[in-house]
């Protein structure tokens, strides 16, 4: 079962495509660009359509999605954590 999608091989986040991802759950992701799968353990619950960190991100670190910079972290985010508006901001602010 595929739990999250990764659009580009350089992305640092994936997008949840199933409901009710729970903390501690082992997930399978599909890297669309290369047609490979990756495994990841969710550290926090991840809502459908929200991002999950594929690697550790430092405070004020860059987040890549679709192979592009989509913003910066407002504090460190660990691999497997929920990435959303509470810890990711546009570079404009």
PyMOL commands that set and color helices and strands:
alter all, ss='L'
color gray80, all
select strands_A, chain A and resi 4-6+13-16+26-31+36-41+51-53+62-65+68-73+82-83+88-89
alter strands_A, ss='S'
color yellow, strands_A
deselect
rebuild
show_as cartoon
